């Protein structure tokens, strides 16, 4: 246990209420302004971020109750907890309301526009009275000798993996000195736009952002209007395209689309694909309602295999890819979506539409040599990485992600933005002008993710971003914005609106309390490696609250290159050190990235260390270096709060090894349900929906413990802790894989406090006992949770099944899905003495599908 006064997070956290509020934000139509400003992957909700920051600093109730004055303010522990919830902006019972909403979803009951009865928690700013009380409470934990307590601005909160900035944003809102560090230059720009400029300039800057955005859009429209013709009064929302390859027999273009629906529902609309041997290319007809006498679900491509409408022959995937890689994959415009009241109408392309496309292609060919010389469009090669689909389908450079007219439009955006720079700087001081230009650059990023060849059209939600998922999925039929009249104005509104809301959230009330003015602490934004925080002195940080990269969950640098190549051209002159490199830094990034180790060493099956093993070790090494640096900058009485969510035991083992090895002990952990069930990235992945908060301290005996602790001696305690915590969390609604993960933190707490823990295995090289891998303790915890869940499923009875039945029962209980990761199947099998191949695959209990296994139905098992 830490010798310092305990913090609230070590004894209590209303994780169910915080989770319900986080899910409220995830399911809301209008997302928090940080999410609306710019895409960043795996961004934490604001509610859990503010809770993690404040609970990492506040004292626990026992410390509060020992102070006579504060005991009067909080006579009971319940009163203290209720005040914390109000400080978080939670003014009701979101858990009960969420349960009602889930029931209403099943019954069709309408609970009204806001069944919670109060605004979303993140929209609530702390009052001057609450901030004054917060200062007084923090003096109990951190001590200052000042009658009013240590000023909030003197508390330093660090996030070394700041990403999209949620944690740092909330630290600012409570007045703390905030340090946000991020390796990725794209995220560093987001941090400037999220943390710095809204706090520095307030809501008034929104008018400048909008003014110059509108001037930019007007000049762009003047240049691009000839390439986007419209009928009288027509407002074109999207042009719908299908990728094409030549029919091997006729040589005529084959439009590849998985289906030909434009809209379903009461008033369905579809496209009829027409061919005639006398024609040189197919034609398209818009068909509505009862006139749809064909099956629009029968497209011309399915699972990568095409079908020629000219001959009926199949076009195998290798042929399609070869054509694409040879530069012979084209595209055809098959429909135009026009805005109307309440939705969209559709029409077939006109000759004027097609002529405008040809004119745009000719114009791009004319200006492209100059643009490439002036570095206006991104000609950088798409790097080999974990997602090869862009290269497989003929997109070797970043410019190839865009059709000719899309690239012409976006190049015009950049060129026109550069023309505006001098005028913006002449109208205001240099720093304010840099802020305005930064937001115009963010508008540029928003334009490129909604206007490229990987954007789908959704008739209920419009054009979908390339990053609906965390990858570069190939899209057969894509949507193109009207880039002359609609794209940039929409981006301007989105960014200016997000800025205004962020600035309002960061704007202090301006009120004083008894002459005491609250001043927000200073902000520092660093762009660099989390393993090198040399800008910070030793023992200078009160609390580190961070959401580190989750093992192999998101390859941030690979994805961020899509933004980087455009931001470099739009705002690189403002941040030259951040954008000096060709692309983002993949080598220093702390993720388990197998692509960096392709061709290095022997494959694992030949006795070598495969790319995945090397990537995992690289991740562990980088996380260990980052945690060692956190140990250096954290005060001896400081707190490290780590957010982590991953369903694979290996990810937890790697994180724990790095964390404990750096000298930290885990004091408490809390599972907070934060992941939306509707996330495309989470869907069908049986992923953990809970974020686990680990409250850590510097281990007091980290440098002087000489007494050996043996795994055999503490294993019974690990079993007991896992069992007790699983019962506690299950009673509060944690289920499935999240229940297993909820025990990991408590188990890590046991072993980290006794570190190093030795096993009976002997290292052949040294002759000494091998240290425990955290994975061993986590596997033991899984066994305990499985045993508990089995008893629960069987009504408390102790029933002995064969091992395969036990495995099936445990798998369904943990994942609640027929498909889940093969590695998790293996882990559960090992716990029950089974082998996946021999006992599950060979006996037709499961089948393998990629890196997953699929539970087979009785009919499939008999087949």
C-alpha positions, 0 to 999 in steps of 0.5 A, spaced: 500 500 500 502 507 498 504 511 504 501 517 501 494 519 503 489 515 499 485 517 493 478 516 491 480 512 485 483 507 489 477 506 493 471 508 489 468 509 482 461 510 480 463 506 474 456 504 472 454 511 472 460 513 468 459 508 463 452 509 462 453 517 461 459 515 456 454 510 452 449 516 452 454 520 448 456 514 443 449 513 442 447 521 441 446 523 434 450 530 436 457 527 438 461 531 443 465 537 439 472 534 439 469 528 435 466 533 430 472 537 429 476 531 426 477 524 426 481 520 431 481 513 432 479 510 439 478 517 442 475 516 450 469 519 452 469 526 455 465 523 461 470 517 463 476 522 462 474 527 467 472 522 472 479 519 471 482 526 472 478 528 478 478 521 482 486 521 481 486 527 485 481 527 490 482 524 497 478 518 499 472 519 504 476 516 510 481 522 509 475 527 508 471 525 514 478 526 518 477 533 517 472 536 522 470 542 517 469 537 511 466 532 515 460 538 516 460 539 509 460 531 507 457 528 514 456 521 510 460 517 505 454 517 500 454 525 501 461 525 498 459 521 493 453 524 490 457 531 490 462 527 486 457 525 481 454 532 480 461 535 479 462 530 473 455 533 471 451 527 472 445 530 475 440 523 475 440 516 475 443 514 468 444 507 469 436 506 471 434 510 465 439 506 460 435 500 462 429 503 461 431 505 454 434 498 452 427 495 454 423 501 450 427 499 444 424 492 444 417 494 446 417 500 441 415 505 447 417 512 446 420 515 452 421 522 449 427 527 447 431 526 453 429 521 458 435 522 463 432 529 465 438 533 465 443 535 459 449 530 458 454 530 463 460 533 459 456 539 457 456 541 465 462 546 467 464 546 474 461 552 478 466 556 482 463 554 488 465 547 486 472 549 484 473 552 491 471 546 494 475 542 490 481 546 492 480 545 499 479 537 498 485 537 494 489 540 500 488 534 504 491 529 499 497 533 497 498 538 502 500 545 501 499 549 508 495 554 505 488 556 508 485 555 501 489 549 499 493 549 493 491 552 487 488 548 482 492 551 476 498 548 480 496 541 479 500 538 473 496 533 469 500 529 464 497 525 458 503 522 454 499 519 449 494 525 448 491 522 441 485 526 440 485 530 447 479 528 451 483 527 457 487 533 457 481 537 455 477 535 461 483 537 465 483 544 462 476 544 464 477 543 471 483 548 471 489 544 472 496 545 469 495 540 463 501 537 459 499 533 452 504 529 449 503 526 442 508 523 437 503 523 431 503 530 427 496 529 425 494 528 432 499 534 435 495 539 430 488 536 433 491 538 440 492 545 438 485 546 435 482 542 441 486 545 447 490 551 445 486 555 440 479 555 444 482 556 450 486 562 448 481 566 443 474 563 446 468 563 442 469 569 438 474 566 433 469 562 430 466 568 426 473 569 423 474 561 422 467 562 418 468 568 415 475 566 411 472 559 410 466 562 406 471 566 402 475 560 401 469 556 399 466 562 394 473 562 390 473 555 390 466 555 387 468 560 382 473 555 379 470 549 380 463 550 378 464 549 370 465 541 372 459 540 376 453 543 372 446 543 375 439 543 372 435 549 374 434 549 382 437 543 383 442 541 389 446 535 387 448 531 394 452 526 391 454 523 384 454 515 385 460 511 381 462 504 380 469 501 379 470 498 372 474 493 369 474 490 362 470 484 360 475 479 358 471 477 352 468 483 349 473 488 352 467 493 354 467 496 361 464 492 367 461 496 372 462 493 379 457 494 384 455 489 390 447 491 388 443 496 385 439 499 390 439 507 391 434 507 397 429 501 400 423 502 404 416 504 403 419 508 396 424 504 393 429 506 388 434 502 384 438 502 378 437 497 372 443 496 368 442 495 361 446 492 356 446 491 348 451 488 343 451 494 339 453 499 345 460 500 347 458 501 354 452 499 359 447 504 360 443 505 367 435 507 368 432 509 375 427 505 377 422 506 382 416 502 386 412 497 383 416 498 376 422 494 380 421 488 376 428 485 377 432 483 384 437 489 385 441 485 390 444 481 384 450 486 383 456 485 379 461 483 384 460 479 390 466 477 395 471 480 390 469 476 384 465 480 378 460 478 373 460 481 366 453 483 364 455 482 357 457 475 357 455 472 364 462 470 365 465 470 372 471 475 373 475 472 378 479 476 383 486 475 381 483 478 374 480 484 377 486 486 381 491 485 375 487 490 371 487 495 377 494 494 378 496 495 371 492 502 371 486 499 367 481 499 373 476 505 371 469 508 373 462 509 371 457 514 373 451 510 374 446 515 378 446 522 381 443 523 388 439 530 389 437 533 395 429 534 396 425 535 402 426 529 407 431 526 403 434 524 396 431 523 389 435 520 384 436 521 376 440 518 371 447 521 369 445 526 363 450 527 357 452 534 360 454 530 367 458 526 363 461 532 359 463 535 365 467 529 368 471 529 361 472 536 362 475 535 369 479 529 367 482 534 361 483 540 366 487 535 371 491 533 366 493 540 364 494 542 371 497 536 374 505 537 372 505 544 375 501 542 381 506 536 382 512 541 382 508 546 387 507 540 391 499 541 391 497 534 391 500 528 395 504 524 390 507 520 396 507 512 395 502 508 399 507 505 404 506 497 405 503 496 411 498 491 415 492 493 409 495 491 402 488 493 399 490 500 396 496 496 393 492 490 390 487 495 387 491 499 383 492 505 388 500 506 389 500 513 391 495 517 396 493 521 390 490 515 387 485 514 393 481 520 389 478 520 382 480 525 377 475 530 378 475 529 386 483 530 385 482 536 381 477 539 386 482 538 392 488 540 389 484 547 387 482 547 395 489 547 397 491 552 391 486 557 393 487 556 400 495 558 399 492 564 395 488 566 401 494 566 406 497 573 405 490 576 406 488 572 412 495 575 415 494 582 413 487 582 417 489 580 424 496 578 428 500 572 426 498 568 432 491 569 431 492 568 423 495 561 424 489 559 429 484 561 423 489 557 418 489 551 422 482 550 422 481 551 415 486 546 414 482 541 418 476 543 414 481 540 408 482 534 412 474 533 413 473 534 405 478 529 403 475 523 408 468 525 405 470 525 398 474 519 396 474 513 392 472 509 399 466 513 401 460 509 401 453 512 399 448 511 405 441 513 403 439 514 410 445 518 413 448 520 406 456 520 404 460 515 409 467 517 411 473 512 409 474 511 416 467 508 418 472 502 420 479 503 422 482 501 415 482 502 408 477 498 406 476 497 398 469 500 396 466 497 389 461 503 388 463 510 391 460 517 392 462 523 390 460 530 393 459 536 389 465 539 391 464 546 387 458 548 391 456 543 397 463 540 400 467 546 403 461 549 405 459 543 409 466 542 412 466 550 414 459 549 418 462 542 421 468 545 423 466 552 426 460 549 430 465 544 433 470 550 435 464 554 438 462 548 442 469 547 444 470 554 446 464 554 450 466 548 454 473 551 455 470 558 457 470 559 465 464 562 468 468 568 470 465 568 476 469 569 483 468 567 490 469 571 496 474 575 491 478 569 489 479 568 482 480 561 478 485 562 473 486 556 469 493 552 469 498 553 463 497 548 457 503 545 454 502 541 447 508 537 446 510 533 439 514 527 441 516 520 443 512 518 450 519 515 452 522 522 452 519 527 456 525 531 457 521 538 457 519 535 464 523 535 470 524 529 475 518 528 479 514 534 477 507 531 475 502 530 480 497 525 476 499 522 469 492 520 466 493 516 459 489 512 454 495 508 451 495 505 444 492 498 445 497 493 442 495 492 435 488 495 436 489 501 431 495 502 427 495 510 428 500 512 424 498 508 418 491 511 418 494 518 419 498 518 413 491 519 409 491 526 413 498 527 414 499 528 406 494 533 406 495 537 412 502 537 410 500 541 404 495 545 408 498 547 414 505 544 414 508 551 414 505 553 421 508 547 424 514 545 420 518 541 425 512 536 425 511 535 418 518 535 416 518 527 414 515 524 408 510 520 412 508 519 419 513 515 424 511 508 424 518 506 427 517 510 434 510 508 434 508 504 440 503 499 437 504 491 435 505 492 428 507 486 424 508 490 418 514 493 420 517 486 421 515 482 415 521 478 412 525 479 419 527 473 422 524 466 421 517 464 421 514 462 428 513 455 425 520 454 423 522 455 430 524 462 429 521 469 431 515 471 426 513 478 425 507 478 430 512 475 435 517 481 434 512 486 433 509 484 440 516 484 443 517 491 440 511 494 443 513 491 450 519 494 449 516 501 447 511 501 453 516 499 458 520 505 456 514 510 456 512 507 463 520 508 465 519 515 463 512 516 466 516 514 473 521 519 472 516 525 471 511 523 476 512 525 483 513 520 489 506 521 491 503 522 484 498 517 481 498 514 474 491 512 471 491 508 465 485 506 461 486 500 457 481 495 453 483 489 449 480 482 449 487 478 448 490 476 454 497 477 451 495 485 450 494 485 458 500 481 459 505 485 455 502 492 458 502 489 465 510 487 464 511 494 462 508 497 467 510 493 473 517 492 470 517 500 470 516 500 478 509 501 478 504 497 482 496 497 481 492 499 487 485 499 484 481 497 477 474 499 475 471 497 468 467 502 465 462 500 459 464 505 454 464 502 447 458 503 443 455 496 440 453 500 434 461 502 432 462 498 425 469 497 428 467 493 434 461 490 430 462 482 430 469 483 433 466 480 440 470 486 442 471 488 450 466 494 451 469 496 457 475 500 458 479 498 465 481 504 469 488 502 473 490 506 478 497 505 480 502 508 484 510 508 484 512 501 488 515 503 494 520 497 495 521 497 487 529 498 488 530 495 495 525 489 495 530 483 496 525 478 499 523 473 494 515 472 493 513 465 490 508 464 485 505 458 489 504 462 495 500 468 492 496 463 487 491 462 492 490 469 493 489 471 486 484 465 485 480 469 491 481 476 489 479 474 482 472 470 484 470 476 489 471 481 484 468 477 478 462 476 483 462 484 485 462 486 478 457 481 475 452 484 481 453 491 477 451 488 470 458 487 467 457 481 463 461 476 457 468 478 456 468 484 460 467 480 466 473 476 465 477 482 463 474 486 470 478 481 474 485 483 470 486 489 474 485 486 481 489 480 479 495 485 477 494 489 483 496 482 487 502 481 483 505 488 482 505 489 490 509 483 491 514 484 485 518 480 483 514 474 483 518 468 482 516 461 479 518 454 480 521 454 473 528 454 472 532 458 467 537 454 463 541 459 462 542 462 469 540 456 473 535 461 477 528 461 478 524 464 472 520 470 474 512 470 473 509 472 466 503 476 468 499 472 463 500 466 468 496 470 473 491 472 468 489 465 466 488 463 473 483 469 473 479 466 467 479 459 470 476 462 476 471 466 472 469 461 468 468 456 474 463 461 477 459 463 471 458 455 470 455 455 476 451 461 475 448 458 468 447 451 472 443 454 477 448 454 482 449 446 481 456 443 480 455 439 474 461 435 471 460 435 463 466 433 458 471 438 457 468 440 450 462 441 453 465 446 458 469 449 453 462 450 448 459 453 454 464 458 457 465 460 450 458 462 449 458 465 455 464 469 454 463 472 447 455 471 446 457 471 439 458 465 434 465 468 431 470 470 436 478 470 436 481 463 435 487 466 440 481 466 445 478 459 443 485 457 444 486 460 451 480 457 454 481 450 451 488 450 454 484 452 461 480 446 460 486 441 457 484 441 450 487 443 444 483 447 439 485 443 432 485 436 435 479 437 440 475 442 437 476 443 429 477 436 428 471 434 432 467 439 428 465 443 434 468 450 431 471 452 424 476 456 422 475 463 419 481 467 418 484 469 425 477 467 428 473 461 430 466 460 428 461 455 433 458 450 428 450 449 429 448 442 430 446 441 422 453 443 420 456 439 425 453 433 422 454 435 415 
